[in-house]
């Protein structure tokens, strides 16, 4: 192998690692978001955990975060819980940072 091949392999491994980290962080963020929303909706214990898993599963409907946003937005609206779109999106961003920190501290 020459130097170019070594660099290429290194970049491919880094890309794969970064993608795996992003996937884990997004899944963790969705779980945390589900727990946050569950608390707002008055759910606790197993009901809160079950709801958080529904939020995690909702992320597999389409690429990006809109499917998760729509899920939580719809559920909050159904329970007449007053949260603006801005607040929900900001919470999603904040929880993604929290999820990344948690995952990095576990490594």
MDAnalysis code that builds the backbone (N, CA, C; Angstrom):
import MDAnalysis as mda
import numpy as np

u = mda.Universe.empty(321, n_residues=107, atom_resindex=np.repeat(np.arange(107), 3), trajectory=True)
u.add_TopologyAttr("name", ["N", "CA", "C"] * 107)
u.add_TopologyAttr("resid", np.arange(1, 108))
u.add_TopologyAttr("resname", ["UNK", "UNK", "UNK", "UNK", "UNK", "UNK", "UNK", "UNK", "UNK", "UNK", "UNK", "UNK", "UNK", "UNK", "UNK", "UNK", "UNK", "UNK", "UNK", "UNK", "UNK", "UNK", "UNK", "UNK", "UNK", "UNK", "UNK", "UNK", "UNK", "UNK", "UNK", "UNK", "UNK", "UNK", "UNK", "UNK", "UNK", "UNK", "UNK", "UNK", "UNK", "UNK", "UNK", "UNK", "UNK", "UNK", "UNK", "UNK", "UNK", "UNK", "UNK", "UNK", "UNK", "UNK", "UNK", "UNK", "UNK", "UNK", "UNK", "UNK", "UNK", "UNK", "UNK", "UNK", "UNK", "UNK", "UNK", "UNK", "UNK", "UNK", "UNK", "UNK", "UNK", "UNK", "UNK", "UNK", "UNK", "UNK", "UNK", "UNK", "UNK", "UNK", "UNK", "UNK", "UNK", "UNK", "UNK", "UNK", "UNK", "UNK", "UNK", "UNK", "UNK", "UNK", "UNK", "UNK", "UNK", "UNK", "UNK", "UNK", "UNK", "UNK", "UNK", "UNK", "UNK", "UNK", "UNK"])
u.atoms.positions = np.array([
    [0.839, -1.187, 0.000],
    [0.000, 0.000, 0.000],
    [0.875, 1.238, 0.000],
    [0.449, 2.201, -0.763],
    [1.207, 3.444, -0.763],
    [0.564, 4.449, 0.186],
    [1.174, 5.590, 0.305],
    [0.708, 6.614, 1.236],
    [-0.705, 7.071, 0.904],
    [-0.989, 7.196, -0.393],
    [-2.321, 7.615, -0.798],
    [-3.381, 6.617, -0.331],
    [-3.116, 5.332, -0.477],
    [-4.061, 4.305, -0.036],
    [-4.255, 4.339, 1.476],
    [-3.160, 4.568, 2.198],
    [-3.255, 4.658, 3.660],
    [-4.125, 5.839, 4.084],
    [-3.938, 6.969, 3.424],
    [-4.743, 8.154, 3.746],
    [-6.210, 7.904, 3.411],
    [-6.453, 7.280, 2.251],
    [-7.819, 6.978, 1.836],
    [-8.497, 6.076, 2.866],
    [-7.797, 5.026, 3.290],
    [-8.352, 4.122, 4.301],
    [-8.627, 4.860, 5.608],
    [-7.716, 5.748, 5.977],
    [-7.900, 6.532, 7.198],
    [-9.127, 7.418, 7.128],
    [-9.324, 8.085, 5.989],
    [-10.498, 8.936, 5.820],
    [-11.783, 8.116, 5.825],
    [-11.758, 6.952, 5.194],
    [-12.947, 6.100, 5.172],
    [-13.308, 5.619, 6.576],
    [-12.307, 5.267, 7.369],
    [-12.566, 4.822, 8.746],
    [-13.105, 5.970, 9.595],
    [-12.539, 7.155, 9.410],
    [-13.011, 8.316, 10.160],
    [-14.449, 8.645, 9.776],
    [-14.750, 8.589, 8.483],
    [-16.106, 8.858, 8.024],
    [-17.089, 7.868, 8.640],
    [-16.743, 6.589, 8.604],
    [-17.612, 5.557, 9.172],
    [-17.810, 5.783, 10.673],
    [-16.752, 6.122, 11.368],
    [-16.830, 6.395, 12.807],
    [-17.730, 7.592, 13.082],
    [-17.536, 8.670, 12.317],
    [-18.342, 9.872, 12.514],
    [-19.819, 9.612, 12.234],
    [-20.109, 8.829, 11.200],
    [-21.494, 8.500, 10.875],
    [-22.133, 7.664, 11.986],
    [-21.387, 6.719, 12.526],
    [-21.899, 5.898, 13.619],
    [-22.176, 6.753, 14.854],
    [-21.260, 7.666, 15.149],
    [-21.432, 8.565, 16.289],
    [-22.664, 9.441, 16.094],
    [-22.853, 9.955, 14.884],
    [-24.017, 10.802, 14.605],
    [-25.317, 10.014, 14.747],
    [-25.330, 8.781, 14.263],
    [-26.519, 7.934, 14.385],
    [-26.858, 7.683, 15.851],
    [-25.842, 7.330, 16.635],
    [-26.072, 7.069, 18.060],
    [-26.554, 8.322, 18.785],
    [-25.952, 9.465, 18.454],
    [-26.331, 10.715, 19.110],
    [-27.762, 11.104, 18.756],
    [-28.143, 10.912, 17.509],
    [-29.497, 11.251, 17.097],
    [-30.514, 10.343, 17.787],
    [-30.214, 9.059, 17.858],
    [-31.111, 8.131, 18.546],
    [-31.229, 8.492, 20.032],
    [-30.097, 8.825, 20.643],
    [-30.116, 9.225, 22.063],
    [-30.902, 10.520, 22.229],
    [-30.686, 11.475, 21.328],
    [-31.429, 12.748, 21.387],
    [-32.925, 12.473, 21.304],
    [-33.331, 11.586, 20.403],
    [-34.755, 11.288, 20.249],
    [-35.335, 10.661, 21.509],
    [-34.554, 9.811, 22.147],
    [-35.007, 9.215, 23.405],
    [-35.173, 10.296, 24.473],
    [-34.188, 11.171, 24.590],
    [-34.254, 12.260, 25.567],
    [-35.421, 13.200, 25.254],
    [-35.642, 13.462, 23.971],
    [-36.759, 14.308, 23.558],
    [-38.078, 13.656, 23.941],
    [-38.170, 12.355, 23.722],
    [-39.378, 11.635, 24.096],
    [-39.644, 11.704, 25.591],
    [-38.598, 11.570, 26.390],
    [-38.755, 11.667, 27.848],
    [-39.169, 13.077, 28.259],
    [-38.597, 14.076, 27.600],
    [-38.949, 15.477, 27.865],
    [-40.420, 15.717, 27.549],
    [-40.855, 15.276, 26.370],
    [-42.243, 15.466, 25.962],
    [-43.186, 14.654, 26.849],
    [-42.768, 13.458, 27.218],
    [-43.598, 12.615, 28.086],
    [-43.857, 13.323, 29.412],
    [-42.832, 13.956, 29.941],
    [-43.002, 14.688, 31.201],
    [-44.017, 15.820, 31.030],
    [-43.916, 16.535, 29.914],
    [-44.875, 17.610, 29.648],
    [-46.301, 17.075, 29.544],
    [-46.446, 15.859, 29.022],
    [-47.765, 15.252, 28.837],
    [-48.249, 14.508, 30.083],
    [-47.444, 14.531, 31.147],
    [-47.858, 13.898, 32.389],
    [-47.613, 12.399, 32.432],
    [-46.772, 11.899, 31.541],
    [-46.450, 10.470, 31.541],
    [-45.252, 10.222, 32.446],
    [-45.233, 9.078, 33.082],
    [-44.118, 8.731, 33.969],
    [-43.848, 7.235, 33.873],
    [-42.703, 6.830, 34.381],
    [-42.355, 5.415, 34.465],
    [-42.352, 4.719, 33.124],
    [-43.005, 3.559, 33.084],
    [-43.026, 2.750, 31.857],
    [-43.729, 3.462, 30.706],
    [-44.739, 4.272, 31.025],
    [-45.434, 5.010, 29.964],
    [-44.500, 6.023, 29.306],
    [-43.682, 6.694, 30.098],
    [-42.721, 7.655, 29.559],
    [-41.672, 6.947, 28.719],
    [-41.194, 5.802, 29.193],
    [-40.199, 5.037, 28.430],
    [-40.785, 4.547, 27.117],
    [-42.010, 4.066, 27.156],
    [-42.667, 3.582, 25.935],
    [-42.849, 4.725, 24.938],
    [-43.234, 5.885, 25.437],
    [-43.396, 7.029, 24.539],
    [-42.052, 7.431, 23.935],
    [-40.998, 7.425, 24.728],
    [-39.688, 7.809, 24.196],
    [-39.252, 6.851, 23.092],
    [-39.613, 5.578, 23.212],
    [-39.280, 4.618, 22.156],
    [-40.113, 4.878, 20.896],
    [-41.339, 5.356, 21.058],
    [-42.149, 5.745, 19.902],
    [-41.479, 6.890, 19.145],
    [-40.924, 7.827, 19.895],
    [-40.237, 8.959, 19.274],
    [-38.993, 8.470, 18.531],
    [-38.239, 7.573, 19.144],
    [-37.052, 7.014, 18.476],
    [-37.465, 6.331, 17.175],
    [-38.515, 5.529, 17.217],
    [-38.980, 4.808, 16.023],
    [-39.483, 5.752, 14.942],
    [-40.037, 6.889, 15.340],
    [-40.575, 7.826, 14.349],
    [-39.486, 8.392, 13.448],
    [-38.238, 8.325, 13.884],
    [-37.134, 8.873, 13.100],
    [-36.824, 8.038, 11.863],
    [-37.384, 6.847, 11.766],
    [-37.099, 5.976, 10.631],
    [-38.076, 6.176, 9.475],
    [-38.987, 7.137, 9.599],
    [-39.959, 7.387, 8.540],
    [-39.333, 8.071, 7.338],
    [-38.416, 8.999, 7.564],
    [-37.762, 9.731, 6.482],
    [-36.449, 10.301, 6.986],
    [-35.617, 10.719, 6.046],
    [-34.330, 11.316, 6.423],
    [-34.570, 12.668, 7.093],
    [-33.688, 13.017, 8.002],
    [-33.790, 14.305, 8.678],
    [-34.594, 14.229, 9.958],
    [-34.853, 15.394, 10.516],
    [-35.513, 15.489, 11.816],
    [-36.997, 15.818, 11.738],
    [-37.508, 16.083, 10.560],
    [-38.896, 16.530, 10.446],
    [-39.899, 15.478, 10.918],
    [-39.598, 14.208, 10.697],
    [-40.516, 13.162, 11.141],
    [-40.625, 13.138, 12.665],
    [-39.507, 13.332, 13.336],
    [-39.501, 13.375, 14.805],
    [-40.233, 14.630, 15.285],
    [-39.936, 15.742, 14.641],
    [-40.593, 16.995, 14.997],
    [-42.109, 16.862, 14.868],
    [-42.578, 16.320, 13.734],
    [-44.019, 16.165, 13.513],
    [-44.659, 15.250, 14.554],
    [-43.967, 14.179, 14.910],
    [-44.484, 13.239, 15.912],
    [-44.720, 13.951, 17.239],
    [-43.676, 14.607, 17.737],
    [-43.770, 15.263, 19.046],
    [-44.732, 16.447, 18.975],
    [-44.648, 17.238, 17.909],
    [-45.547, 18.385, 17.744],
    [-47.003, 17.914, 17.769],
    [-47.310, 16.875, 17.032],
    [-48.675, 16.353, 16.988],
    [-49.152, 15.848, 18.331],
    [-48.271, 15.165, 19.047],
    [-48.651, 14.630, 20.353],
    [-48.846, 15.743, 21.376],
    [-48.008, 16.762, 21.333],
    [-48.183, 17.897, 22.249],
    [-49.475, 18.641, 21.929],
    [-49.733, 18.828, 20.647],
    [-50.968, 19.500, 20.245],
    [-52.197, 18.701, 20.672],
    [-52.140, 17.378, 20.530],
    [-53.266, 16.519, 20.900],
    [-53.591, 16.622, 22.390],
    [-52.575, 16.903, 23.188],
    [-52.770, 17.045, 24.640],
    [-52.950, 18.504, 25.052],
    [-53.043, 19.407, 24.054],
    [-53.218, 20.853, 24.292],
    [-52.099, 21.426, 25.150],
    [-50.876, 20.989, 24.887],
    [-49.712, 21.497, 25.612],
    [-49.093, 22.605, 24.784],
    [-48.960, 23.761, 25.400],
    [-48.494, 24.951, 24.709],
    [-46.963, 24.979, 24.629],
    [-46.440, 24.607, 23.480],
    [-45.004, 24.699, 23.182],
    [-44.896, 25.223, 21.755],
    [-44.123, 26.261, 21.566],
    [-43.970, 26.798, 20.216],
    [-43.072, 25.884, 19.386],
    [-43.183, 25.998, 18.065],
    [-42.297, 25.254, 17.179],
    [-40.846, 25.603, 17.480],
    [-40.599, 26.879, 17.732],
    [-39.239, 27.328, 18.043],
    [-38.703, 26.632, 19.298],
    [-39.528, 26.566, 20.336],
    [-39.100, 25.930, 21.585],
    [-38.816, 24.454, 21.361],
    [-39.670, 23.791, 20.603],
    [-39.473, 22.375, 20.330],
    [-38.186, 22.144, 19.538],
    [-37.953, 22.939, 18.510],
    [-36.725, 22.792, 17.719],
    [-35.481, 23.119, 18.555],
    [-35.589, 24.146, 19.395],
    [-34.456, 24.494, 20.262],
    [-34.158, 23.363, 21.244],
    [-35.190, 22.769, 21.790],
    [-35.005, 21.639, 22.700],
    [-34.346, 20.475, 21.964],
    [-34.744, 20.228, 20.726],
    [-34.126, 19.169, 19.931],
    [-32.629, 19.438, 19.751],
    [-32.272, 20.689, 19.465],
    [-30.866, 21.049, 19.290],
    [-30.085, 20.885, 20.597],
    [-30.662, 21.360, 21.688],
    [-29.995, 21.257, 22.983],
    [-29.801, 19.800, 23.397],
    [-30.805, 18.978, 23.150],
    [-30.704, 17.569, 23.533],
    [-29.721, 16.809, 22.644],
    [-29.530, 17.259, 21.405],
    [-28.514, 16.635, 20.551],
    [-27.121, 16.893, 21.126],
    [-26.890, 18.096, 21.608],
    [-25.611, 18.416, 22.249],
    [-25.425, 17.559, 23.500],
    [-26.468, 17.452, 24.302],
    [-26.419, 16.619, 25.503],
    [-26.125, 15.164, 25.144],
    [-26.794, 14.656, 24.115],
    [-26.592, 13.267, 23.693],
    [-25.154, 13.042, 23.238],
    [-24.608, 13.978, 22.463],
    [-23.215, 13.851, 22.002],
    [-22.266, 13.831, 23.199],
    [-22.495, 14.699, 24.153],
    [-21.643, 14.730, 25.349],
    [-21.728, 13.425, 26.115],
    [-22.924, 12.878, 26.257],
    [-23.094, 11.624, 26.974],
    [-22.356, 10.490, 26.269],
    [-22.491, 10.412, 24.970],
    [-21.849, 9.347, 24.210],
    [-20.332, 9.467, 24.261],
    [-19.831, 10.676, 24.129],
    [-18.382, 10.887, 24.179],
    [-17.825, 10.571, 25.566],
    [-18.600, 10.836, 26.610],
    [-18.110, 10.542, 27.965],
    [-18.110, 9.038, 28.253],
    [-18.925, 8.290, 27.500],
    [-18.983, 6.847, 27.676],
    [-17.821, 6.139, 26.998],
    [-17.230, 6.806, 26.017],
    [-16.150, 6.164, 25.230],
    [-14.848, 6.100, 25.984],
])
